[in-house]
Amino acid sequence: MRNKRNQNGFSLLMKWAGRNRFLIYASVVLALLSSLCGIAPYYVFYKVIDAAVAGTLDVHYAVRLAIILVVFVAIRVVCNGVAALLSHKGAYNSLYLVRCMVCDHLAKLPMGILNERSLGEIKCVMNESIEKLELFLAHNLPELVLYLSGPVVMFIWLFTINRILALLSILPLFFVFIVMMFMFKKFFAFMDRISASSGTLSSSVSEYINGMKLIKAYNMSVSSFRKYANAIEDQFSMWSLISKATAPLYAAYVILLECGILFLVPAGGWLYVHGHVSAGILLLFAFIGTQYLTEIRPLQELSNNLSFALNGVNQVRDILELPTFEGTKEFPENHDISIENVRFSYDGKVNVLEDVNFTIKENEQIAVVGASGGGKTTLIQLIARFYDVSEGAIKIGGINVKDIRYEELLQNISVIFQNAFLTRGSLYENIAMGKNATLEEVRNAAKLAQIDDFIMSLPDKYDTSVGNFGGRFSGGQKQRICIARAILKNAPILILDEATSAADPENQVEIDKAIVNLCEGKTVIIVAHRLGITTLCNRVAVVEKHTVSDVLPLEELLSKNAYFAKSWQDYNAARTMKYSAKRGDFYEQ
Ligand SMILES: Nc1ncnc2c1ncn2[C@@H]1O[C@H](COP(=O)(O)OP(=O)(O)OP(=O)(O)O)[C@@H](O)[C@H]1O
């Protein structure tokens, strides 16, 4: 299976490169031309020796040869320069296309498939594997042509001078290629382990850095560093193993490349003594015929890089082959949402939700309440098609969400998660989120989200850099930035997983105002962790016992649903409850 994949790796890479492949092909042609020019110094050397032995070497002849040398060296330099330029342009453009393809694909993947893969694994593909393609396309491919074609051209030329000696000069090559094939095979056999180990290293670095707060808070530096250290140790032992497995072959490879002299000097001497070759030819083969094969030596390193590149292609292909959410129908005009006989299980064994049936009218605002772990977040994720239902259907305007073009579905639904996610860019970029919005439009959204005043009080205002995932902002501020983003997106359906972390009262009032502005004129589903938010909604859906038991207006629900009535009572009691602490114990007053 892997062998078949390797055969197609290069052509697949060229397919991904699109029109940029022509830049890469051009760089290969120029590398070939450069290697042709590389013969010039040897040719001049041969001619000088030949003329010197024959006694015909004069200044005119020497100058002519020098000019030939300079011209060919100049052509070689130009060819190399332009080849490097084209190969880099082609490689970086191709990398850009491959990264876009992977990003597009990841965005369409079901969350279930994404959850199965570690962040480190995906990061490793996005960074290291794709980066290896650059190394291969921009450097290794032209070099491969250069290192391979140089000796080929040299052999052809030597062959035209003396067939027997030329054939003897490449005799070691036969053994060199056999050894190289073994080396390539041995190295490639480690590829899966190299990828897995690099993925683990990448995850443990991310975990170590992202969990820095926790590490400090619980003084876990030694134990958490252990995981990272283990990953490094694994890399070390893996590379030691690879070195041990390939070192004898590499030694044989180097020795064989230097072996040309073994055959050439005795055979050349015999031919000279018997008058079959001139002194010039003998010297040419003695010096050049034994040397030109050593130019192949970097091929070994290139073959390792080729393994990395092919492995990178396979890893990218593995991601691109994962089935995505598609759909062919347009997003409907009508935004009524109906949830029909829905059953859902994450693992195919335990049902998180079953027999769920209810409808949400266009522009209606529904709060979803229920015990922790009951399935509220799962329900809203099904509506936004982060996962596909296991049974039943979710329809918008009468169309199954599975049939709606996935990109359009995402464009028409805004989702705000409990954990506000900010990217590294500026505040402007975080609110605009790729939309071509003016600063005024961004500010208007931020005003409605009650965050404009705060942003304008910052020294760099909307150009303020958000830093590492918004680390410099409070939870409430981050949430309002996300609300501004959703207001600007202006999608007709809004799904909001309300943050559990109770903001301070002042912040909470601001967030509530922002939510009210956000929800105006939209179909809204809001997971209400604070029951207070239910007063802002038309109806409340209760998730209990793996299903939605009731969907009613607040007042009606209070009289009909025992679970909700009790929760509401507890919520109000908690709001008015006062505590006092005596000697470390808390007392209800
Ligand atoms: N990605 C997942 N894979 C497997 N099980 C999951 C996954 N996400 C959630 N679950 C499980 O599904 C159940 C419902 O989780 P869900 O997050 O929907 O509950 P919730 O009502 O939103 O909880 P909370 O109010 O605490 O946020 C839980 O038992 C949870 O452990």
PDBQT file of the ligand as one rigid body, heavy atoms in Angstrom, charges set to zero:
ROOT
HETATM    1  N1  LIG A 601     -16.450  15.110  22.166  1.00  0.00    +0.000 N 
HETATM    2  C1  LIG A 601     -17.085  14.273  23.007  1.00  0.00    +0.000 A 
HETATM    3  N2  LIG A 601     -16.843  12.960  22.929  1.00  0.00    +0.000 NA
HETATM    4  C2  LIG A 601     -17.471  12.093  23.757  1.00  0.00    +0.000 A 
HETATM    5  N3  LIG A 601     -18.356  12.471  24.686  1.00  0.00    +0.000 NA
HETATM    6  C3  LIG A 601     -18.645  13.769  24.815  1.00  0.00    +0.000 A 
HETATM    7  C4  LIG A 601     -18.017  14.747  23.983  1.00  0.00    +0.000 A 
HETATM    8  N4  LIG A 601     -18.498  15.957  24.334  1.00  0.00    +0.000 NA
HETATM    9  C5  LIG A 601     -19.378  15.762  25.339  1.00  0.00    +0.000 A 
HETATM   10  N5  LIG A 601     -19.480  14.450  25.628  1.00  0.00    +0.000 N 
HETATM   11  C6  LIG A 601     -20.363  13.833  26.625  1.00  0.00    +0.000 C 
HETATM   12  O1  LIG A 601     -21.692  14.087  26.238  1.00  0.00    +0.000 OA
HETATM   13  C7  LIG A 601     -22.491  14.395  27.359  1.00  0.00    +0.000 C 
HETATM   14  C8  LIG A 601     -23.185  15.745  27.144  1.00  0.00    +0.000 C 
HETATM   15  O2  LIG A 601     -22.191  16.744  27.125  1.00  0.00    +0.000 OA
HETATM   16  P1  LIG A 601     -22.555  18.252  26.831  1.00  0.00    +0.000 P 
HETATM   17  O3  LIG A 601     -21.299  19.031  26.792  1.00  0.00    +0.000 OA
HETATM   18  O4  LIG A 601     -23.452  18.321  25.667  1.00  0.00    +0.000 OA
HETATM   19  O5  LIG A 601     -23.381  18.628  28.139  1.00  0.00    +0.000 OA
HETATM   20  P2  LIG A 601     -23.871  20.051  28.657  1.00  0.00    +0.000 P 
HETATM   21  O6  LIG A 601     -25.292  19.873  29.053  1.00  0.00    +0.000 OA
HETATM   22  O7  LIG A 601     -23.599  21.104  27.678  1.00  0.00    +0.000 OA
HETATM   23  O8  LIG A 601     -22.945  20.235  29.928  1.00  0.00    +0.000 OA
HETATM   24  P3  LIG A 601     -22.481  21.587  30.664  1.00  0.00    +0.000 P 
HETATM   25  O9  LIG A 601     -23.688  22.288  31.126  1.00  0.00    +0.000 OA
HETATM   26  O10 LIG A 601     -21.659  21.091  31.808  1.00  0.00    +0.000 OA
HETATM   27  O11 LIG A 601     -21.684  22.374  29.662  1.00  0.00    +0.000 OA
HETATM   28  C9  LIG A 601     -21.567  14.365  28.561  1.00  0.00    +0.000 C 
HETATM   29  O12 LIG A 601     -21.737  13.110  29.198  1.00  0.00    +0.000 OA
HETATM   30  C10 LIG A 601     -20.188  14.488  27.991  1.00  0.00    +0.000 C 
HETATM   31  O13 LIG A 601     -19.276  13.779  28.777  1.00  0.00    +0.000 OA
ENDROOT
TORSDOF 0
